[in-house]
């Protein structure tokens, strides 16, 4: 059942953000979203501190219904101002020399915004990716990403909780680690850890969870 109060709050927030938009080129983000379409987003960064780190890679893929359109994907490398930490390189294997021909952050975000359009965003711990993207996006247009956001780890938590007896729901800890979630959902876990692979895997989890929660 829909939440009328939540719908009203979202409508007011959208109106407020539209009023604060400083670049009319991005007015399209407030259009009605295409039916049954989403964009799954993932980023790689120089580190994990939102305040001090920078994006170095973006991966995004479109989802239509129950299909991930891998032919309609966006893969961008971004040239940062600061060095990439050794710890970050061990995770995503993107070295500074790989980024020498990367895009400027503003150019990359403009391409990303046009790719997303007005589609809702899907992600795994999306709050981090959104915060990193918004560091540049807010400079460009006065607001952060206005699209609705769907958190896959929350969907998984809801699914797992529904499997438990009521008296155990509040006291049971759900393992929300990405690898654990993918294994539990019987989905393939790709070895390559990069933004586009992570976006595709998250998209697979989103589609499966969406169908299971709807049944």
Backbone as ProteinMPNN parsed JSONL, in Angstrom:
{"seq_chain_A": "XXXXXXXXXXXXXXXXXXXXXXXXXXXXXXXXXXXXXXXXXXXXXXXXXXXXXXXXXXXXXXXXXXXXXXXXXXXXXXXXXXXXXXXXXXXXXXXXXXXXXXXXXXXXXXXXXXXXXXXXXXXXXXXXXXXXXXXXXXXXXXXXXXXXXXXXXXXXXXXXXXXXXXXXXXXXXXXXXXXXXXXXXXXXXXXXXXXXXXXXXXXXXXXXXXXXXXX", "coords_chain_A": {"N_chain_A": [[0.84, -1.188, 0.0], [0.552, 2.222, -0.823], [2.128, 5.123, 0.619], [0.502, 7.922, 1.475], [1.384, 10.226, 2.821], [4.152, 10.016, 2.588], [4.353, 10.201, -0.179], [3.491, 12.822, -0.576], [5.5, 14.268, 0.738], [7.682, 13.621, -0.875], [6.867, 14.815, -3.258], [6.842, 17.529, -2.503], [9.533, 17.877, -1.923], [10.665, 17.464, -4.445], [9.594, 19.683, -5.785], [10.796, 21.769, -4.368], [13.511, 21.279, -4.982], [13.474, 21.618, -7.733], [12.994, 24.356, -7.885], [15.392, 25.323, -6.936], [17.222, 24.627, -8.837], [19.929, 25.537, -10.787], [20.862, 25.392, -13.355], [19.351, 25.197, -16.281], [19.673, 23.319, -18.25], [19.503, 20.839, -17.189], [16.904, 20.324, -16.601], [15.42, 18.203, -17.473], [15.676, 16.119, -15.698], [13.609, 16.183, -13.973], [11.452, 15.282, -15.313], [8.699, 12.981, -15.977], [9.449, 9.686, -15.042], [10.528, 7.053, -17.26], [8.406, 4.227, -17.675], [8.883, 1.394, -15.631], [11.685, 1.482, -15.669], [15.065, 1.824, -14.615], [18.21, 3.05, -13.311], [21.204, 1.554, -12.498], [23.776, 2.309, -10.322], [27.263, 2.717, -9.665], [30.326, 3.618, -8.034], [33.891, 4.189, -8.072], [36.47, 5.255, -5.901], [39.016, 7.547, -4.589], [39.329, 6.943, -1.96], [37.587, 6.336, 1.156], [36.478, 8.432, 2.559], [34.041, 10.739, 2.415], [34.229, 13.499, 2.556], [36.853, 14.178, 1.878], [37.788, 12.634, -0.253], [37.84, 11.612, -3.797], [35.967, 10.888, -6.799], [36.947, 8.373, -9.068], [36.075, 6.622, -10.962], [33.117, 5.724, -12.735], [30.346, 3.618, -12.999], [27.493, 2.677, -14.72], [24.326, 1.257, -15.471], [21.491, 0.511, -17.457], [18.247, -0.604, -16.511], [15.479, -2.366, -17.59], [12.346, -3.348, -16.922], [12.626, -6.694, -16.26], [15.149, -6.923, -17.219], [18.633, -6.402, -17.622], [20.245, -4.006, -19.371], [22.97, -4.445, -20.777], [24.119, -3.495, -23.032], [23.506, -0.892, -22.967], [25.188, 0.907, -21.277], [27.294, 2.819, -19.064], [30.581, 3.732, -18.762], [33.059, 5.367, -17.108], [36.176, 6.978, -16.649], [37.761, 9.112, -14.351], [39.775, 11.917, -13.874], [41.489, 12.532, -10.996], [42.306, 15.106, -8.512], [43.883, 14.508, -6.367], [46.175, 11.998, -5.065], [45.728, 8.478, -5.622], [45.013, 6.26, -3.074], [47.056, 3.583, -1.753], [45.625, 1.517, -0.585], [43.123, 1.816, -1.815], [43.775, 1.255, -4.469], [44.384, -1.458, -4.292], [41.859, -2.482, -3.984], [40.207, -1.652, -6.239], [41.984, -1.7, -8.34], [42.741, 0.369, -10.007], [45.1, 2.437, -11.227], [47.138, 5.422, -10.855], [48.308, 6.099, -13.322], [46.471, 4.978, -15.02], [44.494, 6.811, -15.013], [45.326, 9.067, -16.265], [44.376, 10.024, -18.686], [41.812, 10.53, -18.042], [38.433, 11.867, -17.652], [37.46, 15.288, -16.898], [35.925, 16.031, -13.737], [33.457, 17.502, -13.934], [32.751, 17.157, -16.638], [32.416, 14.39, -16.725], [30.277, 14.043, -14.91], [28.255, 15.415, -16.227], [27.827, 13.75, -18.434], [26.98, 11.496, -17.056], [24.574, 12.412, -15.838], [22.987, 12.879, -18.082], [22.793, 10.285, -19.006], [21.39, 9.004, -16.942], [18.973, 10.463, -16.836], [15.609, 10.917, -15.963], [15.239, 8.646, -14.552], [14.73, 6.43, -11.75], [17.279, 5.814, -9.291], [19.333, 3.011, -8.552], [21.172, 1.174, -6.152], [23.88, -0.321, -4.225], [24.415, 0.252, -0.94], [23.997, 2.907, -1.677], [23.981, 5.485, -0.73], [26.593, 6.398, -0.24], [27.761, 6.492, -2.851], [26.019, 8.342, -4.007], [26.553, 10.621, -2.433], [29.222, 11.12, -3.133], [29.011, 11.633, -5.891], [27.358, 13.879, -5.783], [29.021, 15.868, -4.796], [30.281, 17.058, -6.965], [28.104, 17.484, -8.678], [26.414, 19.298, -7.302], [27.886, 21.644, -7.453], [27.615, 22.147, -10.113], [24.86, 22.5, -10.68], [23.461, 23.452, -8.511], [21.918, 21.769, -6.903], [21.587, 18.429, -5.523], [21.444, 15.027, -6.811], [18.213, 14.543, -8.014], [16.582, 12.36, -8.458], [14.427, 9.577, -7.51], [15.628, 7.205, -5.07], [16.758, 3.852, -4.693], [17.605, 1.49, -2.401], [19.446, -1.383, -2.431], [20.453, -3.031, -0.401], [18.638, -2.52, 1.626], [16.323, -3.588, 0.517], [17.062, -6.261, 0.508], [17.338, -6.707, 3.256], [14.677, -6.349, 4.046], [13.496, -8.516, 2.695], [14.825, -10.734, 3.919], [14.052, -10.409, 6.58], [11.316, -10.834, 6.457], [11.235, -13.542, 6.235], [11.514, -14.502, 8.732], [10.129, -15.562, 11.925], [7.795, -13.466, 13.678], [8.557, -12.842, 16.337], [11.284, -13.019, 16.276], [12.315, -11.112, 14.622], [13.3, -8.547, 15.391], [15.532, -9.124, 16.863], [17.303, -10.538, 15.35], [20.255, -10.534, 13.517], [21.004, -9.42, 10.315], [23.082, -10.433, 7.719], [24.525, -8.172, 5.729], [26.556, -7.95, 3.927], [27.963, -7.612, 0.671], [28.931, -9.859, -0.828], [27.87, -11.954, 0.697], [25.137, -11.505, 0.404], [24.791, -11.876, -2.388], [25.517, -14.561, -2.653], [23.534, -15.789, -1.077], [21.302, -15.17, -2.592], [21.747, -16.716, -4.735], [23.17, -15.741, -6.941], [25.539, -14.852, -9.492], [28.85, -13.959, -8.574], [30.998, -11.725, -9.682], [34.493, -11.766, -10.263], [36.101, -9.573, -10.923], [36.507, -6.44, -9.542], [35.089, -3.675, -10.208], [33.566, -0.544, -11.205], [31.524, -0.861, -13.204], [31.069, -3.646, -13.295], [30.229, -4.061, -10.663], [27.913, -2.529, -10.7], [26.332, -3.98, -12.506], [26.065, -6.455, -11.149], [24.724, -5.586, -8.844], [22.41, -4.727, -10.049], [21.333, -7.181, -10.885], [20.731, -8.309, -8.392], [18.819, -6.473, -7.525], [16.689, -6.865, -9.378], [15.972, -9.548, -8.836], [15.279, -9.431, -6.076], [13.241, -7.562, -6.156], [11.246, -8.953, -7.552], [10.848, -11.108, -5.786], [9.928, -9.834, -3.471], [7.579, -8.857, -4.395], [6.012, -11.048, -4.76]], "CA_chain_A": [[0.0, 0.0, 0.0], [1.343, 3.435, -0.904], [2.075, 6.007, 1.77], [0.142, 9.246, 0.982], [2.229, 11.242, 3.447], [5.467, 9.913, 1.951], [4.228, 10.721, -1.538], [3.397, 14.283, -0.486], [6.829, 14.77, 1.083], [8.531, 13.494, -2.06], [6.417, 15.83, -4.204], [7.306, 18.824, -2.019], [10.982, 17.905, -2.077], [10.934, 17.648, -5.87], [9.261, 21.079, -6.107], [11.849, 22.588, -3.761], [14.741, 21.094, -5.737], [13.287, 22.229, -9.054], [13.135, 25.799, -7.706], [16.795, 25.635, -6.651], [18.045, 24.232, -9.98], [20.564, 26.733, -11.344], [21.232, 25.159, -14.751], [18.128, 24.672, -16.911], [19.99, 22.199, -19.147], [19.212, 19.591, -16.496], [15.486, 20.309, -16.251], [14.87, 16.898, -17.859], [15.721, 15.183, -14.578], [12.336, 16.263, -13.259], [10.389, 14.705, -16.153], [8.175, 11.694, -15.516], [10.385, 8.602, -15.357], [9.998, 5.997, -18.127], [7.804, 3.143, -16.898], [9.661, 0.173, -15.413], [13.088, 1.701, -15.996], [15.931, 2.286, -13.539], [19.646, 3.051, -13.602], [22.001, 1.057, -11.393], [24.966, 3.156, -10.274], [28.346, 2.397, -8.734], [31.512, 4.444, -8.232], [35.15, 3.88, -7.407], [36.978, 6.52, -5.382], [40.398, 7.541, -4.08], [39.253, 6.473, -0.584], [36.235, 6.174, 1.675], [36.03, 9.628, 3.259], [33.275, 11.549, 1.471], [34.651, 14.897, 2.629], [38.195, 14.449, 1.353], [38.161, 11.788, -1.396], [37.291, 11.968, -5.102], [35.565, 9.798, -7.696], [37.864, 8.097, -10.176], [35.392, 5.812, -11.974], [31.661, 5.596, -12.633], [29.717, 2.574, -13.799], [26.031, 2.765, -14.662], [23.671, 0.394, -16.446], [20.04, 0.678, -17.459], [17.401, -1.765, -16.264], [14.114, -2.222, -18.122], [11.597, -4.515, -16.482], [13.493, -7.706, -15.642], [16.352, -7.066, -18.047], [19.74, -5.46, -17.508], [20.667, -3.698, -20.73], [24.417, -4.235, -20.732], [24.507, -2.734, -24.225], [23.271, 0.513, -22.637], [25.916, 1.124, -20.03], [28.191, 3.964, -19.051], [31.821, 3.484, -18.03], [33.854, 6.586, -17.184], [37.312, 7.207, -15.77], [37.816, 10.531, -14.008], [41.102, 12.304, -13.414], [41.368, 13.223, -9.703], [43.348, 16.067, -8.169], [44.751, 13.922, -5.357], [46.676, 10.664, -5.365], [44.91, 7.325, -5.249], [45.691, 5.563, -1.983], [47.442, 2.193, -2.031], [44.514, 0.66, -0.191], [42.085, 1.889, -2.839], [44.271, 0.554, -5.662], [44.259, -2.898, -4.043], [40.452, -2.848, -4.125], [39.655, -1.506, -7.592], [43.076, -1.919, -9.288], [42.887, 1.513, -10.898], [46.308, 3.158, -10.842], [47.161, 6.822, -11.288], [48.59, 6.172, -14.758], [45.244, 4.62, -15.747], [43.588, 7.953, -14.969], [45.98, 10.235, -16.868], [43.526, 10.523, -19.772], [40.438, 10.544, -17.549], [37.633, 13.067, -17.852], [37.281, 16.22, -15.791], [34.728, 15.642, -12.983], [32.235, 18.128, -14.463], [32.4, 16.509, -17.905], [31.924, 13.047, -16.403], [28.953, 14.14, -14.293], [27.279, 15.801, -17.255], [27.507, 12.532, -19.186], [26.204, 10.628, -16.163], [23.225, 12.961, -15.677], [22.25, 12.634, -19.317], [22.541, 8.848, -19.086], [20.345, 8.664, -15.968], [17.701, 11.119, -17.142], [14.72, 11.013, -14.789], [15.033, 7.298, -14.022], [15.159, 6.192, -10.36], [18.611, 5.235, -9.13], [19.447, 1.786, -7.766], [22.556, 0.934, -5.767], [24.189, -1.043, -2.989], [24.926, 1.354, -0.125], [23.927, 3.996, -2.648], [24.188, 6.773, -0.06], [27.983, 6.798, -0.449], [27.934, 6.872, -4.257], [25.263, 9.576, -4.211], [27.276, 11.724, -1.799], [30.409, 11.409, -3.928], [28.553, 12.267, -7.141], [26.772, 15.193, -5.491], [30.074, 16.853, -4.546], [30.461, 17.781, -8.225], [26.806, 17.857, -9.241], [25.906, 20.5, -6.633], [28.606, 22.796, -8.007], [27.171, 22.354, -11.475], [23.465, 22.889, -10.87], [22.857, 23.989, -7.301], [21.218, 20.723, -6.153], [22.083, 17.075, -5.718], [20.626, 14.171, -7.677], [16.824, 14.619, -7.555], [15.825, 11.153, -8.776], [14.174, 8.634, -6.401], [16.741, 6.277, -4.816], [16.367, 2.532, -4.202], [18.743, 0.852, -1.757], [19.332, -2.834, -2.559], [20.668, -3.683, 0.894], [17.367, -2.396, 2.359], [15.421, -4.576, -0.067], [17.501, -7.576, 0.993], [16.989, -6.759, 4.676], [13.225, -6.571, 4.12], [13.241, -9.891, 2.258], [15.28, -11.68, 4.932], [13.25, -10.23, 7.784], [10.005, -11.442, 6.231], [11.341, -14.993, 6.356], [11.648, -14.836, 10.153], [8.95, -15.397, 12.785], [7.694, -12.092, 14.181], [9.261, -12.631, 17.607], [12.727, -13.031, 16.062], [12.701, -10.116, 13.627], [14.061, -7.433, 15.935], [16.757, -9.572, 17.529], [18.153, -11.275, 14.415], [21.138, -9.695, 12.713], [21.072, -9.838, 8.92], [24.383, -10.197, 7.082], [24.279, -7.34, 4.556], [27.726, -7.859, 3.059], [27.591, -7.829, -0.727], [29.198, -11.25, -1.221], [26.906, -12.81, 1.402], [23.836, -11.306, -0.233], [24.787, -12.5, -3.711], [25.52, -16.015, -2.447], [22.224, -16.185, -0.577], [20.34, -15.032, -3.686], [22.194, -17.625, -5.801], [23.554, -14.914, -8.083], [26.99, -14.927, -9.735], [29.681, -12.885, -8.027], [32.121, -11.556, -10.593], [35.751, -11.542, -9.555], [36.59, -8.221, -11.19], [35.842, -5.427, -8.726], [35.116, -2.341, -10.798], [32.269, 0.126, -11.092], [30.483, -1.397, -14.098], [30.742, -4.997, -12.841], [29.444, -3.944, -9.439], [26.591, -2.029, -11.075], [25.588, -5.088, -13.12], [25.717, -7.42, -10.098], [23.693, -4.964, -8.016], [21.188, -4.758, -10.85], [20.785, -8.537, -10.813], [20.131, -8.469, -7.066], [17.616, -5.636, -7.499], [15.618, -7.515, -10.137], [15.521, -10.744, -8.121], [14.609, -9.02, -4.843], [11.982, -6.902, -6.513], [10.273, -9.996, -7.893], [10.534, -11.901, -4.6], [9.146, -9.019, -2.547], [6.254, -8.629, -4.99], [5.249, -12.308, -4.804]], "C_chain_A": [[0.879, 1.244, 0.0], [1.137, 4.292, 0.328], [1.761, 7.414, 1.287], [1.032, 10.34, 1.542], [3.618, 11.234, 2.822], [5.455, 10.461, 0.543], [4.167, 12.237, -1.563], [4.758, 14.886, -0.189], [7.758, 14.722, -0.121], [8.179, 14.551, -3.089], [6.911, 17.215, -3.803], [8.818, 18.961, -2.179], [11.366, 18.135, -3.536], [10.676, 19.099, -6.291], [10.34, 22.016, -5.589], [13.139, 22.489, -4.563], [14.637, 21.726, -7.118], [13.492, 23.749, -8.969], [14.593, 26.206, -7.51], [17.735, 25.257, -7.797], [18.608, 25.479, -10.664], [20.955, 26.585, -12.808], [20.062, 24.467, -15.443], [18.416, 23.559, -17.915], [19.591, 20.863, -18.525], [17.768, 19.516, -16.007], [14.857, 18.947, -16.526], [14.862, 15.899, -16.705], [14.427, 15.173, -13.779], [11.168, 15.77, -14.112], [9.86, 13.428, -15.51], [9.131, 10.584, -15.953], [9.751, 7.61, -16.32], [9.502, 4.828, -17.279], [8.723, 1.929, -16.843], [11.106, 0.313, -15.879], [13.819, 2.283, -14.797], [17.357, 2.389, -14.065], [20.375, 2.588, -12.349], [23.367, 1.736, -11.446], [25.989, 2.627, -9.282], [29.53, 3.307, -9.054], [32.729, 3.802, -7.589], [35.79, 5.211, -7.043], [38.422, 6.39, -4.908], [40.459, 7.024, -2.654], [37.816, 6.516, -0.114], [35.697, 7.387, 2.439], [35.346, 10.564, 2.266], [33.799, 12.98, 1.415], [35.954, 15.155, 1.875], [38.55, 13.678, 0.077], [37.437, 12.209, -2.673], [36.885, 10.711, -5.872], [36.624, 9.619, -8.774], [37.206, 7.241, -11.264], [33.899, 5.76, -11.674], [31.217, 4.453, -13.526], [28.216, 2.672, -13.632], [25.44, 1.911, -15.77], [22.166, 0.56, -16.33], [19.347, -0.665, -17.25], [16.019, -1.448, -16.812], [13.359, -3.492, -17.767], [12.508, -5.476, -15.74], [14.793, -7.909, -16.413], [17.381, -5.99, -17.709], [20.286, -5.236, -18.909], [22.169, -3.384, -20.733], [24.922, -3.506, -21.975], [24.284, -1.237, -24.004], [23.895, 0.791, -21.265], [26.847, 2.325, -20.192], [29.397, 3.626, -18.185], [32.725, 4.697, -18.206], [35.017, 6.531, -16.208], [37.461, 8.71, -15.575], [39.186, 10.846, -13.411], [40.995, 13.083, -12.095], [42.499, 14.225, -9.49], [44.341, 15.471, -7.173], [45.194, 12.523, -5.772], [45.691, 9.592, -4.917], [45.672, 6.536, -4.187], [46.015, 4.117, -2.374], [46.32, 1.229, -1.676], [43.416, 0.637, -1.224], [42.5, 1.136, -4.1], [44.128, -0.953, -5.494], [42.824, -3.375, -4.231], [40.011, -2.804, -5.579], [40.702, -1.641, -8.703], [43.192, -0.823, -10.333], [44.061, 2.346, -10.4], [46.266, 4.592, -11.377], [47.416, 6.939, -12.782], [47.376, 5.79, -15.598], [44.316, 5.813, -15.885], [44.14, 9.179, -15.671], [45.142, 10.845, -17.995], [42.052, 10.568, -19.353], [39.743, 11.879, -17.785], [37.754, 14.014, -16.663], [35.996, 15.836, -15.056], [33.44, 16.227, -13.545], [31.795, 17.485, -15.775], [31.819, 15.117, -17.667], [30.518, 13.11, -15.82], [27.89, 14.578, -15.283], [26.867, 14.588, -18.089], [26.658, 11.586, -18.349], [24.765, 11.113, -16.033], [22.383, 12.721, -16.923], [21.929, 11.159, -19.499], [21.402, 8.445, -18.154], [18.995, 9.224, -16.388], [16.878, 11.277, -15.871], [14.483, 9.653, -14.132], [15.445, 7.208, -12.55], [16.527, 5.514, -10.327], [18.569, 4.029, -8.201], [20.908, 1.62, -7.378], [22.663, 0.129, -4.489], [24.968, -0.083, -2.095], [25.085, 2.599, -0.998], [24.223, 5.36, -2.019], [25.616, 7.286, -0.271], [28.199, 7.277, -1.877], [27.229, 8.198, -4.547], [26.011, 10.775, -3.637], [28.514, 12.109, -2.604], [30.046, 12.108, -5.234], [28.085, 13.694, -6.869], [27.819, 16.258, -5.192], [30.326, 17.691, -5.8], [29.138, 18.304, -8.763], [26.252, 19.131, -8.61], [26.607, 21.758, -7.132], [28.075, 23.15, -9.381], [25.771, 22.937, -11.57], [22.733, 23.29, -9.601], [22.123, 22.993, -6.433], [21.927, 19.394, -6.376], [21.158, 16.295, -6.645], [19.177, 14.154, -7.177], [16.018, 13.333, -7.752], [15.531, 10.333, -7.513], [15.323, 7.64, -6.294], [16.211, 4.971, -4.236], [17.609, 1.826, -3.681], [18.562, -0.664, -1.741], [19.555, -3.539, -1.229], [19.41, -3.595, 1.762], [16.336, -3.383, 1.84], [15.762, -5.97, 0.454], [17.145, -7.75, 2.468], [15.49, -7.029, 4.849], [12.873, -8.008, 3.748], [13.621, -10.902, 3.334], [14.427, -11.604, 6.194], [11.888, -10.895, 7.643], [10.035, -12.953, 6.345], [11.351, -15.448, 7.816], [10.306, -14.765, 10.878], [8.963, -14.0, 13.405], [8.529, -11.874, 15.436], [10.776, -12.625, 17.455], [13.218, -11.869, 15.19], [13.585, -9.011, 14.195], [15.393, -7.866, 16.527], [17.697, -10.33, 16.597], [18.965, -10.309, 13.572], [21.248, -10.27, 11.312], [22.433, -9.472, 8.352], [24.156, -9.452, 5.765], [25.51, -7.188, 3.664], [27.363, -8.29, 1.642], [27.769, -9.288, -1.144], [28.206, -12.208, -0.568], [25.528, -12.721, 0.756], [23.769, -12.023, -1.579], [24.76, -14.024, -3.591], [24.146, -16.496, -2.011], [21.161, -16.122, -1.669], [20.683, -15.932, -4.87], [22.484, -16.869, -7.092], [25.064, -14.956, -8.26], [27.705, -13.707, -9.173], [30.919, -12.779, -8.9], [33.389, -11.205, -9.818], [36.251, -10.115, -9.732], [35.794, -7.203, -10.37], [36.042, -4.071, -9.4], [33.696, -1.813, -10.857], [31.198, -0.521, -11.971], [30.1, -2.811, -13.693], [29.88, -4.954, -11.583], [28.03, -3.442, -9.731], [25.734, -3.144, -11.665], [25.155, -6.102, -12.06], [24.623, -6.864, -9.186], [22.365, -4.947, -8.746], [20.526, -6.129, -10.831], [20.09, -8.776, -9.48], [18.832, -7.673, -6.965], [16.444, -6.327, -8.195], [15.073, -8.722, -9.366], [14.768, -10.38, -6.851], [13.28, -8.361, -5.13], [10.886, -7.922, -6.821], [9.867, -10.808, -6.66], [9.668, -11.11, -3.621], [7.731, -8.776, -3.073], [5.391, -9.872, -4.967], [4.55, -12.599, -3.49]], "O_chain_A": [[1.853, 1.31, 0.75], [0.108, 4.206, 0.997], [2.646, 8.069, 0.735], [1.397, 11.275, 0.829], [4.198, 12.287, 2.557], [6.409, 11.104, 0.108], [4.723, 12.872, -2.46], [5.137, 15.895, -0.785], [8.525, 15.653, -0.364], [9.063, 15.126, -3.723], [7.348, 17.991, -4.653], [9.319, 20.03, -2.527], [12.279, 18.906, -3.83], [11.447, 19.674, -7.06], [10.752, 22.945, -6.283], [13.796, 23.502, -4.803], [15.603, 22.304, -7.614], [14.086, 24.353, -9.862], [14.983, 27.314, -7.879], [18.93, 25.542, -7.727], [17.857, 26.366, -11.07], [21.344, 27.568, -13.44], [19.813, 23.283, -15.213], [17.481, 22.912, -18.387], [19.369, 19.879, -19.232], [17.449, 18.738, -15.108], [13.873, 18.575, -15.886], [14.108, 14.927, -16.741], [14.181, 14.255, -12.997], [10.017, 15.833, -13.68], [10.488, 12.864, -14.614], [9.568, 10.553, -17.103], [8.553, 7.344, -16.219], [10.12, 4.485, -16.271], [9.267, 1.492, -17.858], [11.682, -0.63, -16.421], [13.284, 3.113, -14.061], [17.67, 1.875, -15.139], [20.193, 3.153, -11.27], [24.031, 1.739, -12.483], [25.639, 2.152, -8.202], [29.716, 3.717, -10.199], [32.611, 2.981, -6.679], [35.67, 6.186, -7.785], [38.977, 5.294, -4.832], [41.544, 6.692, -2.175], [36.91, 6.717, -0.924], [34.563, 7.357, 2.916], [35.996, 11.117, 1.379], [33.812, 13.601, 0.352], [36.138, 16.227, 1.3], [39.513, 14.031, -0.604], [36.539, 13.05, -2.641], [37.396, 9.619, -5.623], [37.134, 10.595, -9.326], [37.73, 7.149, -12.373], [33.478, 5.754, -10.517], [31.658, 4.335, -14.669], [27.721, 2.743, -12.507], [25.983, 1.847, -16.873], [21.632, 0.73, -15.233], [19.792, -1.705, -17.737], [15.458, -0.389, -16.532], [13.687, -4.577, -18.247], [13.093, -5.124, -14.716], [15.454, -8.939, -16.276], [17.04, -4.82, -17.532], [20.739, -6.178, -19.56], [22.579, -2.224, -20.698], [26.026, -2.962, -21.972], [24.804, -0.41, -24.754], [23.206, 0.893, -20.25], [27.138, 2.772, -21.301], [29.251, 3.277, -17.014], [33.117, 5.022, -19.326], [34.86, 6.087, -15.071], [37.307, 9.485, -16.519], [39.683, 10.12, -12.55], [40.458, 14.19, -12.086], [43.512, 14.199, -10.189], [45.503, 15.876, -7.134], [44.653, 11.941, -6.712], [44.929, 9.776, -3.968], [46.836, 6.188, -4.38], [45.341, 3.516, -3.21], [46.09, 0.244, -2.378], [42.834, -0.412, -1.496], [41.683, 0.46, -4.725], [43.787, -1.653, -6.448], [42.591, -4.528, -4.593], [39.499, -3.793, -6.104], [40.347, -1.691, -9.881], [43.692, -1.065, -11.432], [44.026, 2.892, -9.297], [45.455, 4.921, -12.242], [46.813, 7.781, -13.447], [47.252, 6.216, -16.746], [43.453, 5.838, -16.762], [43.495, 10.227, -15.679], [45.199, 12.053, -18.227], [41.159, 10.634, -20.198], [40.385, 12.887, -18.079], [38.107, 13.598, -15.559], [35.058, 15.357, -15.693], [32.431, 15.526, -13.627], [30.6, 17.288, -16.0], [30.856, 14.715, -18.32], [29.656, 12.315, -16.197], [26.739, 14.152, -15.185], [25.69, 14.422, -18.411], [25.734, 10.952, -18.857], [23.834, 10.312, -16.109], [21.2, 12.397, -16.825], [20.902, 10.816, -20.085], [20.548, 7.64, -18.525], [17.981, 8.53, -16.302], [17.385, 11.715, -14.838], [13.627, 9.524, -13.258], [16.416, 7.848, -12.147], [16.879, 4.743, -11.221], [17.861, 4.028, -7.194], [21.795, 1.893, -8.186], [21.685, -0.076, -3.771], [26.064, 0.347, -2.455], [26.137, 3.236, -1.044], [24.666, 6.28, -2.706], [25.819, 8.485, -0.461], [28.76, 8.351, -2.092], [27.767, 9.063, -5.239], [26.095, 11.823, -4.278], [28.82, 13.294, -2.743], [30.706, 13.068, -5.632], [28.382, 14.608, -7.639], [27.53, 17.448, -5.322], [30.558, 18.896, -5.706], [29.059, 19.433, -9.246], [25.677, 19.963, -9.312], [25.99, 22.819, -7.223], [28.083, 24.317, -9.774], [25.506, 23.773, -12.433], [21.513, 23.453, -9.614], [21.734, 23.335, -5.316], [22.748, 19.248, -7.282], [20.204, 16.847, -7.193], [18.934, 13.787, -6.028], [14.892, 13.229, -7.266], [16.298, 10.385, -6.552], [15.926, 7.273, -7.302], [15.32, 4.98, -3.387], [18.556, 1.589, -4.432], [17.635, -1.174, -1.112], [18.907, -4.55, -0.955], [19.144, -4.501, 2.552], [15.565, -3.951, 2.614], [14.877, -6.756, 0.795], [16.702, -8.823, 2.879], [15.088, -7.834, 5.689], [12.049, -8.642, 4.407], [12.853, -11.816, 3.636], [14.119, -12.629, 6.802], [11.367, -11.457, 8.606], [8.995, -13.586, 6.529], [11.214, -16.638, 8.102], [9.435, -13.988, 10.487], [10.029, -13.425, 13.627], [9.15, -10.821, 15.583], [11.487, -12.268, 18.394], [14.425, -11.676, 15.045], [14.531, -8.583, 13.533], [16.296, -7.042, 16.676], [18.785, -10.727, 17.017], [18.42, -9.375, 12.984], [21.547, -11.451, 11.134], [22.885, -8.335, 8.486], [23.655, -10.029, 4.8], [25.502, -6.376, 2.738], [26.566, -9.206, 1.439], [26.87, -9.883, -1.739], [27.753, -13.163, -1.199], [24.842, -13.728, 0.583], [22.785, -12.703, -1.87], [24.056, -14.696, -4.346], [23.648, -17.501, -2.519], [20.227, -16.923, -1.675], [19.991, -15.915, -5.888], [22.101, -17.293, -8.182], [25.796, -15.083, -7.279], [27.227, -12.578, -9.283], [31.79, -13.647, -8.859], [33.356, -10.448, -8.848], [36.769, -9.516, -8.79], [34.572, -7.114, -10.486], [37.054, -3.405, -9.18], [32.74, -2.541, -10.594], [30.069, -0.709, -11.518], [28.919, -3.157, -13.738], [28.92, -5.714, -11.452], [27.068, -3.871, -9.095], [24.545, -3.244, -11.361], [24.012, -6.559, -12.069], [23.703, -7.587, -8.802], [21.312, -5.131, -8.135], [19.301, -6.23, -10.769], [19.01, -9.364, -9.426], [17.856, -8.147, -6.384], [15.337, -6.368, -7.659], [13.86, -8.898, -9.257], [13.719, -10.962, -6.572], [12.302, -8.583, -4.416], [9.741, -7.764, -6.397], [8.698, -11.157, -6.499], [8.763, -11.674, -3.006], [6.805, -8.523, -2.302], [4.175, -9.785, -5.133], [3.871, -13.617, -3.364]]}, "name": "protein", "num_of_chains": 1, "seq": "XXXXXXXXXXXXXXXXXXXXXXXXXXXXXXXXXXXXXXXXXXXXXXXXXXXXXXXXXXXXXXXXXXXXXXXXXXXXXXXXXXXXXXXXXXXXXXXXXXXXXXXXXXXXXXXXXXXXXXXXXXXXXXXXXXXXXXXXXXXXXXXXXXXXXXXXXXXXXXXXXXXXXXXXXXXXXXXXXXXXXXXXXXXXXXXXXXXXXXXXXXXXXXXXXXXXXXX"}
